[in-house]
Amino acid sequence: MDSDQLSKQLTTSSLKKAESTGLDCILFTEHQQQGNTFGERFTHAIATVFNMGYDHVITIGNDTPQLTSKHITEAHQRLQQQQITIGPSIDGGFYLLALSKHQFDANSFKAVDWQTNKVFRQVHRFLSTAQTASKNTHGIHCLPAFYDLDQHSAITKILAQLGTAYKSILVCLQALLISEKPTLQYLQIGTLKASTTIFYNKGSPVTML
């Protein structure tokens, strides 16, 4: 199986996890996204969800197979208490972000150095500052840190963490291990563009990017 097939498997798996929570789900494909950069596309996807009338959004990606529906549900529950949730990636990014409409500032998101190891730190910093300014004492909740598929060296670590329930993904990852590095680079671009947005009740959404 090639990287394109793996990307489809990962997206299908992520959607199933999101849909199992009972929350509304919206998928943003690369054809639906708007913007020249990842930051612009990511920001536009979140803004689109809020403009649809939702008060909260959870964004998740398809390149962290260790993510479970329990993590999404936990983020949803935290949002009911006006608490932001971030699922950090070990490479310095994040695989999940849950926030409310009043906590979202498009300019701050666009200013992030996306696709670098500064992402988590920068997003955590400006969201913490916003929380303090609004006198919100709940702080930011962090989920467990996971490896994602942005780096070839992370694949073996992810393989060790996945159970047999993810057999189709395991097969794809094992095949990718013996492929050339340029194939993985193609996968990285694909996973960054293939976005899924998941919503829960008309008041809390989730977004996969």
Secondary structure by P-SEA (a helix, b strand, c coil): ccaaaaaaaaaaaaaaaaaaaccbbbbbcccccccccaaaaaaaaaaaaaaacccbbbbbbcccccccaaaaaaaaaaaaacbbbbbccccccccbbbbccccccaaaaaaccccccaaaaaaaaaaaaaaaaacccccccccbbbbccccccaaaaaaaaccccaaaaaaaaaaaaaccaaaaaaaaaaaaabbbbbbccccbbbbcc
